[in-house]
Amino acid sequence: MDRADVIIFGGGMIGLALASALDSSGLSAIVVDPADPAPRSETAFDGRTSAVSSSSMRMLRTIGVADHFAESGCPILRIAVADGLEPGGLRFDAEDDEPLGWMHENRHLRTALQARAEAGPNTWLLWKSRVANVDRSEHGVVVALEDGRKLHAPLLVAADGRNSATREAAGIRVAHWRYRHQAIVSVLRHERTDPPLSLASR
Ligand SMILES: Cc1cc2nc3c(=O)[nH]c(=O)nc-3n(C[C@H](O)[C@H](O)[C@H](O)COP(=O)(O)OP(=O)(O)OC[C@H]3O[C@@H](n4cnc5c(N)ncnc54)[C@H](O)[C@@H]3O)c2cc1C
């Protein structure tokens, strides 16, 4: 396969979700990524979790990604925002039986996205493939891979991460600024299934 409706650079969460959404609409996509996907399902690769909003979750269900989840994830029933130990804060509660979102381990999200993309009849995943040249014209794009293959599509999507080289090459500028804050991201295991009432009501 050397021709598709869309060529996507990057088989991360964004690139694979887009490929699956296109496939669900009957559009074809070729995903090019220099990485080896094998280690991505391991905890050591990315031990983080993602908060998937209820609308994103509806999208993942609609495009068939949720069918590949190893587990259903943890529903977000309440979000409490606190400023240190100051009284007050913000609180959001789920309504109408629909959670505010779902917590999913990134490795499960990545595995499900990849399984869905692999199952797509209109999707081709080219892992461990490096781009040698991109030739953009009025009528589309021709991508030359380092192994000599040439790919054609009317549209190229850059989903190659926050430091996207494709975005830079296209001259698309981004604004950066520093928050001058530091954050600690960690994974905690609860002793109990439900939080104590005093913590839950904060
Ligand atoms: C601490 C932290 C917590 C977060 N929590 C949340 C959360 O709770 N909920 C949420 O929605 N989001 C969260 N995010 C954001 C979310 O993780 C990112 O937005 C998302 O992972 C970005 O995915 P991506 O596919 O754009 O990029 P990446 O995951 O970086 O994937 C980019 C892909 O492009 C490939 N690539 C690189 N260069 C090239 C190239 N030249 N050609 C082709 N392919 C290339 C890479 O190999 C990689 O596979 C969090 C982020 C952080 C840092």
The ligand as an SDF file (V2000), in Angstrom:
LIG
                    3D

 53 58  0  0  0  0  0  0  0  0999 V2000
    2.3390   14.0990   33.1690 C   0  0  0  0  0  0  0  0  0  0  0  0
    1.3200   14.1300   32.0560 C   0  0  0  0  0  0  0  0  0  0  0  0
   -0.0030   13.8140   32.3370 C   0  0  0  0  0  0  0  0  0  0  0  0
   -0.9650   13.8550   31.3290 C   0  0  0  0  0  0  0  0  0  0  0  0
   -2.2430   13.5230   31.6360 N   0  0  0  0  0  0  0  0  0  0  0  0
   -3.1900   13.5470   30.6890 C   0  0  0  0  0  0  0  0  0  0  0  0
   -4.5280   13.2030   31.0080 C   0  0  0  0  0  0  0  0  0  0  0  0
   -4.8390   12.9120   32.1460 O   0  0  0  0  0  0  0  0  0  0  0  0
   -5.4580   13.2130   29.9940 N   0  0  0  0  0  0  0  0  0  0  0  0
   -5.1120   13.5600   28.7170 C   0  0  0  0  0  0  0  0  0  0  0  0
   -5.9780   13.5500   27.8330 O   0  0  0  0  0  0  0  0  0  0  0  0
   -3.8290   13.8860   28.3830 N   0  0  0  0  0  0  0  0  0  0  0  0
   -2.8680   13.8840   29.3450 C   0  0  0  0  0  0  0  0  0  0  0  0
   -1.5860   14.2180   29.0250 N   0  0  0  0  0  0  0  0  0  0  0  0
   -1.2740   14.5980   27.6550 C   0  0  0  0  0  0  0  0  0  0  0  0
   -1.1640   13.3840   26.7490 C   0  0  0  0  0  0  0  0  0  0  0  0
   -0.3590   12.3900   27.3480 O   0  0  0  0  0  0  0  0  0  0  0  0
   -0.5370   13.8390   25.4400 C   0  0  0  0  0  0  0  0  0  0  0  0
   -1.3160   14.8770   24.8790 O   0  0  0  0  0  0  0  0  0  0  0  0
   -0.4980   12.7080   24.4350 C   0  0  0  0  0  0  0  0  0  0  0  0
    0.2280   11.6060   24.9240 O   0  0  0  0  0  0  0  0  0  0  0  0
    0.1590   13.2000   23.1780 C   0  0  0  0  0  0  0  0  0  0  0  0
    0.0840   12.1420   22.2570 O   0  0  0  0  0  0  0  0  0  0  0  0
    0.7140   12.2940   20.8260 P   0  0  0  0  0  0  0  0  0  0  0  0
    0.2860   11.0990   20.0350 O   0  0  0  0  0  0  0  0  0  0  0  0
    0.4260   13.6570   20.2680 O   0  0  0  0  0  0  0  0  0  0  0  0
    2.2960   12.3110   21.0850 O   0  0  0  0  0  0  0  0  0  0  0  0
    3.2820   11.1390   21.5410 P   0  0  0  0  0  0  0  0  0  0  0  0
    2.6450   10.1970   22.4720 O   0  0  0  0  0  0  0  0  0  0  0  0
    4.5380   11.8400   21.9480 O   0  0  0  0  0  0  0  0  0  0  0  0
    3.5270   10.3320   20.1890 O   0  0  0  0  0  0  0  0  0  0  0  0
    4.2730   10.8640   19.1470 C   0  0  0  0  0  0  0  0  0  0  0  0
    4.6390    9.7260   18.2160 C   0  0  0  0  0  0  0  0  0  0  0  0
    5.2920   10.2910   17.0820 O   0  0  0  0  0  0  0  0  0  0  0  0
    6.4160    9.4960   16.7700 C   0  0  0  0  0  0  0  0  0  0  0  0
    7.3700   10.3340   16.0530 N   0  0  0  0  0  0  0  0  0  0  0  0
    8.3110   11.1620   16.5400 C   0  0  0  0  0  0  0  0  0  0  0  0
    8.9800   11.7610   15.5460 N   0  0  0  0  0  0  0  0  0  0  0  0
    8.4370   11.3110   14.3900 C   0  0  0  0  0  0  0  0  0  0  0  0
    8.6750   11.5880   13.0100 C   0  0  0  0  0  0  0  0  0  0  0  0
    9.6270   12.4430   12.6010 N   0  0  0  0  0  0  0  0  0  0  0  0
    7.9370   10.9420   12.0830 N   0  0  0  0  0  0  0  0  0  0  0  0
    6.9700   10.0730   12.4580 C   0  0  0  0  0  0  0  0  0  0  0  0
    6.6790    9.7960   13.7590 N   0  0  0  0  0  0  0  0  0  0  0  0
    7.4080   10.4060   14.7080 C   0  0  0  0  0  0  0  0  0  0  0  0
    6.9180    8.9700   18.1150 C   0  0  0  0  0  0  0  0  0  0  0  0
    7.6860    7.7810   17.9710 O   0  0  0  0  0  0  0  0  0  0  0  0
    5.6110    8.7150   18.8460 C   0  0  0  0  0  0  0  0  0  0  0  0
    5.1150    7.4070   18.6310 O   0  0  0  0  0  0  0  0  0  0  0  0
   -0.5930   14.1900   30.0020 C   0  0  0  0  0  0  0  0  0  0  0  0
    0.7440   14.4960   29.7160 C   0  0  0  0  0  0  0  0  0  0  0  0
    1.6880   14.4670   30.7190 C   0  0  0  0  0  0  0  0  0  0  0  0
    3.1190   14.8090   30.3810 C   0  0  0  0  0  0  0  0  0  0  0  0
  1  2  1  0
  2  3  1  0
  2 52  2  0
  3  4  2  0
  4  5  1  0
  4 50  1  0
  5  6  2  0
  6  7  1  0
  6 13  1  0
  7  8  2  0
  7  9  1  0
  9 10  1  0
 10 11  2  0
 10 12  1  0
 12 13  2  0
 13 14  1  0
 14 15  1  0
 14 50  1  0
 15 16  1  0
 16 17  1  0
 16 18  1  0
 18 19  1  0
 18 20  1  0
 20 21  1  0
 20 22  1  0
 22 23  1  0
 23 24  1  0
 24 25  2  0
 24 26  1  0
 24 27  1  0
 27 28  1  0
 28 29  2  0
 28 30  1  0
 28 31  1  0
 31 32  1  0
 32 33  1  0
 33 34  1  0
 33 48  1  0
 34 35  1  0
 35 36  1  0
 35 46  1  0
 36 37  1  0
 36 45  1  0
 37 38  2  0
 38 39  1  0
 39 40  1  0
 39 45  2  0
 40 41  1  0
 40 42  2  0
 42 43  1  0
 43 44  2  0
 44 45  1  0
 46 47  1  0
 46 48  1  0
 48 49  1  0
 50 51  2  0
 51 52  1  0
 52 53  1  0
M  END
$$$$
